[in-house]
Amino acid sequence: MEIDFRWRGDLADDELAELTRSHGGTAERGWWNRVSAHSLGWMTARLPDGPLVGFVNVAWDGGDHAFLLDPKVRPDHQRQGIGTELVRRAANAAQRAGCTWLHVDFEAHLSGFYHGSCGFRPTKAGLIFLPDQASTN
């Protein structure tokens, strides 16, 4: 299957919301319009006739660190290499932009994809769930 991958490809808020809902996510109207201005970039994956089947956002710190966020592939197009290619191309674009590191957080059941298919290395990291933190102050 031919997939058109694009760095910073045209993307409408409504179609990203529909992609999010396609695998059970909650889509907030206007989210992409607010977020996109703060991104280093994003990758889109489209079928030849135009429908969006995959997406990943790349945020950054303005320097060496980029962060892979919100990767998603439409369920009926998963396990065809689209997600792996989205990540590979996003990593290349982040490197071309001058980033040295690409970070990603994920649930344990996705470690085969991120560590195996995409080449991320396991690291130690920390995380604070901020709503819990606010209740302790």
C-alpha positions as CSV (number, residue, x, y, z in Angstrom):
1,M,0.0,0.0,0.0
2,E,1.3,3.4,-0.9
3,I,1.4,5.9,2.0
4,D,2.3,9.6,1.6
5,F,4.4,10.6,4.6
6,R,5.0,14.3,5.2
7,W,6.9,16.4,7.7
8,R,4.7,19.3,8.8
9,G,2.1,18.1,6.3
10,D,-1.2,19.9,6.1
11,L,-3.5,18.8,9.0
12,A,-6.9,19.9,10.0
13,D,-8.0,19.8,13.7
14,D,-11.2,17.8,12.7
15,E,-9.3,15.0,10.9
16,L,-6.8,14.6,13.8
17,A,-9.8,14.4,16.2
18,E,-11.4,11.7,14.0
19,L,-8.1,9.8,13.9
20,T,-7.9,10.0,17.7
21,R,-11.5,8.7,18.1
22,S,-10.8,5.9,15.6
23,H,-9.0,4.0,18.4
24,G,-11.0,5.0,21.4
25,G,-9.3,8.3,22.3
26,T,-11.0,11.4,23.5
27,A,-10.6,14.2,21.0
28,E,-10.9,17.8,22.2
29,R,-12.1,20.3,19.6
30,G,-9.4,22.9,18.8
31,W,-6.6,20.8,20.4
32,W,-4.4,20.7,17.3
33,N,-4.9,24.3,16.5
34,R,-3.5,25.2,20.0
35,V,-0.7,22.7,20.0
36,S,0.7,22.9,16.5
37,A,2.2,26.4,17.0
38,H,4.4,25.0,19.8
39,S,5.7,21.9,17.9
40,L,9.1,21.4,16.3
41,G,7.0,19.5,13.7
42,W,4.9,16.5,13.0
43,M,4.6,13.7,10.6
44,T,1.4,12.8,8.8
45,A,0.7,9.5,6.9
46,R,-2.1,9.6,4.3
47,L,-3.5,7.2,1.8
48,P,-3.1,8.2,-1.9
49,D,-6.6,9.6,-2.0
50,G,-6.0,11.8,1.0
51,P,-7.4,10.3,4.2
52,L,-5.2,10.6,7.3
53,V,-4.2,7.2,8.7
54,G,-1.2,8.1,10.9
55,F,0.3,11.0,12.9
56,V,3.0,11.8,15.4
57,N,3.9,15.1,17.0
58,V,7.4,16.2,17.9
59,A,7.8,18.8,20.7
60,W,11.1,20.1,21.7
61,D,13.0,22.2,24.3
62,G,14.4,24.6,21.6
63,G,17.8,22.8,21.8
64,D,19.0,19.3,22.0
65,H,15.9,17.4,23.2
66,A,12.9,16.4,21.1
67,F,9.9,14.6,22.5
68,L,7.7,12.1,20.5
69,L,4.1,12.8,21.4
70,D,0.6,11.5,20.4
71,P,1.7,8.8,17.9
72,K,-1.3,7.1,16.4
73,V,-2.2,4.9,13.4
74,R,-5.8,4.1,12.4
75,P,-6.6,0.6,13.8
76,D,-7.4,-0.8,10.4
77,H,-3.9,0.3,9.1
78,Q,-1.8,-0.9,12.1
79,R,0.9,-3.6,11.8
80,Q,1.8,-2.5,8.3
81,G,4.9,-0.5,9.2
82,I,3.2,2.9,9.2
83,G,3.9,3.7,12.8
84,T,7.5,2.6,12.6
85,E,8.0,4.8,9.5
86,L,6.3,7.7,11.2
87,V,8.7,7.5,14.1
88,R,11.8,6.9,11.8
89,R,10.9,10.0,9.7
90,A,10.1,12.1,12.8
91,A,13.5,11.2,14.3
92,N,15.3,12.1,11.1
93,A,13.5,15.4,11.0
94,A,14.3,16.2,14.6
95,Q,18.0,15.4,13.9
96,R,18.0,17.7,10.8
97,A,16.6,20.4,13.1
98,G,19.7,20.1,15.4
99,C,18.3,17.8,18.1
100,T,20.6,15.2,19.7
101,W,18.0,13.2,21.7
102,L,14.5,12.0,21.0
103,H,12.5,11.0,24.1
104,V,9.3,9.0,24.3
105,D,7.1,7.8,27.1
106,F,4.8,4.8,26.6
107,E,2.8,2.0,28.4
108,A,4.7,-1.2,29.1
109,H,2.7,-3.2,26.5
110,L,4.2,-1.0,23.7
111,S,7.9,-1.7,24.6
112,G,8.2,-4.2,21.7
113,F,7.3,-1.4,19.3
114,Y,9.4,1.4,20.7
115,H,12.4,-0.7,21.8
116,G,12.2,-3.3,19.1
117,S,10.8,-1.8,16.0
118,C,11.8,1.9,16.5
119,G,15.2,1.5,18.2
120,F,14.6,3.4,21.5
121,R,16.8,2.4,24.4
122,P,15.4,1.8,27.8
123,T,16.3,4.6,30.3
124,K,15.4,5.5,33.8
125,A,13.1,8.5,34.1
126,G,10.8,10.2,36.5
127,L,7.2,11.3,36.3
128,I,4.9,13.3,38.6
129,F,1.2,13.1,38.1
130,L,0.5,16.8,38.7
131,P,-3.1,16.5,40.0
132,D,-1.8,14.3,42.8
133,Q,1.1,16.7,43.5
134,A,-1.3,19.7,43.8
135,S,-3.3,17.9,46.5
136,T,-0.2,17.5,48.7
137,N,0.6,21.2,48.9
